[in-house]
Amino acid sequence: MAETVQYYGTGRRKSSVARVFLRPGSGEFTVNGRAFDQYFVTDSQRGAAKQPLLSSETVATFNVVANVSGGGVNGQADAVRMGIARALLEFNAELRKKLKADGFLSRDSRGKERKKYGQKGARKRFQFSKR
């Protein structure tokens, strides 16, 4: 049996995790078995997810299959972006300089701040009553 050639990258953002596979092809993009345009509804989400392919000029050379879980759709789009960038590195290590300069390889460690006791949320307090 012939093995399929594919490049793998894992992307994370907030609580979202994306497992991204790049396979040589015509540029098809599926996320969780659905079409790219159906999964990422807004232009900003689509743009964020496709940025590494656009900057490395490899949009039409790979079919992208992404499995995403956790978090919201915006976080998932950023996780897919990081996964694609890491998979592109596996394909061609010379792209590292360009992808790193664009900031696609650095993990955004910002997350949700925890709720504190005696408060309504992470920062918001309960209403103060003088009397």
Contacts in CASP RR format, 6 or more apart in sequence:
PFRMAT RR
TARGET T0000
AUTHOR 0000-0000-0000
METHOD contacts of the structure
MODEL  1
MAETVQYYGTGRRKSSVARVFLRPGSGEFTVNGRAFDQYFVTDSQRGAAK
QPLLSSETVATFNVVANVSGGGVNGQADAVRMGIARALLEFNAELRKKLK
ADGFLSRDSRGKERKKYGQKGARKRFQFSKR
4 23 0 8 1.000
5 23 0 8 1.000
5 24 0 8 1.000
6 21 0 8 1.000
6 22 0 8 1.000
6 23 0 8 1.000
7 21 0 8 1.000
7 22 0 8 1.000
7 23 0 8 1.000
7 87 0 8 1.000
7 88 0 8 1.000
7 90 0 8 1.000
7 91 0 8 1.000
8 19 0 8 1.000
8 20 0 8 1.000
8 21 0 8 1.000
8 22 0 8 1.000
8 87 0 8 1.000
8 90 0 8 1.000
9 19 0 8 1.000
9 20 0 8 1.000
9 21 0 8 1.000
9 83 0 8 1.000
9 84 0 8 1.000
9 86 0 8 1.000
9 87 0 8 1.000
9 90 0 8 1.000
10 17 0 8 1.000
10 18 0 8 1.000
10 19 0 8 1.000
10 20 0 8 1.000
10 82 0 8 1.000
10 83 0 8 1.000
10 86 0 8 1.000
11 17 0 8 1.000
11 18 0 8 1.000
11 19 0 8 1.000
11 20 0 8 1.000
11 79 0 8 1.000
11 80 0 8 1.000
11 81 0 8 1.000
11 82 0 8 1.000
11 83 0 8 1.000
11 86 0 8 1.000
12 18 0 8 1.000
12 79 0 8 1.000
12 82 0 8 1.000
12 107 0 8 1.000
13 75 0 8 1.000
13 76 0 8 1.000
13 78 0 8 1.000
13 79 0 8 1.000
13 82 0 8 1.000
13 107 0 8 1.000
13 108 0 8 1.000
14 71 0 8 1.000
14 72 0 8 1.000
14 75 0 8 1.000
14 110 0 8 1.000
14 111 0 8 1.000
14 112 0 8 1.000
15 70 0 8 1.000
15 71 0 8 1.000
15 111 0 8 1.000
15 112 0 8 1.000
16 68 0 8 1.000
16 69 0 8 1.000
16 70 0 8 1.000
16 71 0 8 1.000
16 72 0 8 1.000
16 75 0 8 1.000
16 76 0 8 1.000
16 78 0 8 1.000
16 79 0 8 1.000
17 68 0 8 1.000
17 69 0 8 1.000
17 70 0 8 1.000
17 79 0 8 1.000
18 66 0 8 1.000
18 67 0 8 1.000
18 68 0 8 1.000
18 76 0 8 1.000
18 79 0 8 1.000
18 80 0 8 1.000
18 82 0 8 1.000
18 83 0 8 1.000
19 66 0 8 1.000
19 67 0 8 1.000
19 68 0 8 1.000
19 83 0 8 1.000
20 64 0 8 1.000
20 65 0 8 1.000
20 66 0 8 1.000
20 80 0 8 1.000
20 83 0 8 1.000
20 84 0 8 1.000
20 86 0 8 1.000
20 87 0 8 1.000
21 64 0 8 1.000
21 65 0 8 1.000
21 66 0 8 1.000
21 87 0 8 1.000
22 62 0 8 1.000
22 63 0 8 1.000
22 64 0 8 1.000
22 84 0 8 1.000
22 87 0 8 1.000
22 88 0 8 1.000
22 91 0 8 1.000
23 62 0 8 1.000
23 63 0 8 1.000
23 64 0 8 1.000
23 65 0 8 1.000
24 61 0 8 1.000
24 62 0 8 1.000
24 63 0 8 1.000
25 61 0 8 1.000
25 62 0 8 1.000
25 63 0 8 1.000
26 60 0 8 1.000
26 63 0 8 1.000
27 59 0 8 1.000
27 60 0 8 1.000
27 61 0 8 1.000
27 62 0 8 1.000
27 63 0 8 1.000
27 64 0 8 1.000
28 63 0 8 1.000
28 64 0 8 1.000
29 35 0 8 1.000
29 36 0 8 1.000
29 50 0 8 1.000
29 63 0 8 1.000
29 64 0 8 1.000
29 66 0 8 1.000
30 36 0 8 1.000
30 64 0 8 1.000
30 65 0 8 1.000
30 66 0 8 1.000
31 39 0 8 1.000
31 40 0 8 1.000
31 49 0 8 1.000
31 66 0 8 1.000
31 67 0 8 1.000
31 68 0 8 1.000
31 76 0 8 1.000
31 80 0 8 1.000
32 39 0 8 1.000
32 66 0 8 1.000
32 67 0 8 1.000
32 68 0 8 1.000
33 65 0 8 1.000
36 46 0 8 1.000
36 49 0 8 1.000
36 64 0 8 1.000
37 46 0 8 1.000
39 73 0 8 1.000
40 46 0 8 1.000
40 49 0 8 1.000
40 73 0 8 1.000
40 77 0 8 1.000
41 73 0 8 1.000
44 74 0 8 1.000
44 77 0 8 1.000
45 73 0 8 1.000
45 74 0 8 1.000
45 77 0 8 1.000
46 77 0 8 1.000
47 54 0 8 1.000
47 77 0 8 1.000
48 74 0 8 1.000
48 77 0 8 1.000
48 78 0 8 1.000
48 80 0 8 1.000
48 81 0 8 1.000
49 77 0 8 1.000
49 80 0 8 1.000
49 81 0 8 1.000
49 84 0 8 1.000
50 59 0 8 1.000
50 81 0 8 1.000
50 84 0 8 1.000
51 81 0 8 1.000
51 102 0 8 1.000
51 104 0 8 1.000
52 81 0 8 1.000
52 84 0 8 1.000
52 85 0 8 1.000
52 88 0 8 1.000
52 99 0 8 1.000
52 102 0 8 1.000
52 104 0 8 1.000
53 59 0 8 1.000
53 62 0 8 1.000
53 64 0 8 1.000
53 84 0 8 1.000
53 88 0 8 1.000
55 98 0 8 1.000
55 99 0 8 1.000
55 102 0 8 1.000
55 104 0 8 1.000
56 88 0 8 1.000
56 95 0 8 1.000
56 98 0 8 1.000
56 99 0 8 1.000
58 88 0 8 1.000
58 91 0 8 1.000
64 84 0 8 1.000
66 80 0 8 1.000
66 83 0 8 1.000
66 84 0 8 1.000
68 76 0 8 1.000
68 79 0 8 1.000
68 80 0 8 1.000
70 76 0 8 1.000
78 108 0 8 1.000
81 104 0 8 1.000
82 104 0 8 1.000
82 105 0 8 1.000
82 107 0 8 1.000
84 104 0 8 1.000
85 99 0 8 1.000
85 104 0 8 1.000
85 105 0 8 1.000
86 105 0 8 1.000
88 95 0 8 1.000
88 99 0 8 1.000
89 95 0 8 1.000
89 96 0 8 1.000
89 99 0 8 1.000
89 105 0 8 1.000
96 105 0 8 1.000
99 105 0 8 1.000
100 106 0 8 1.000
112 122 0 8 1.000
113 122 0 8 1.000
113 123 0 8 1.000
114 122 0 8 1.000
115 121 0 8 1.000
115 122 0 8 1.000
116 122 0 8 1.000
118 126 0 8 1.000
119 125 0 8 1.000
119 126 0 8 1.000
120 126 0 8 1.000
END
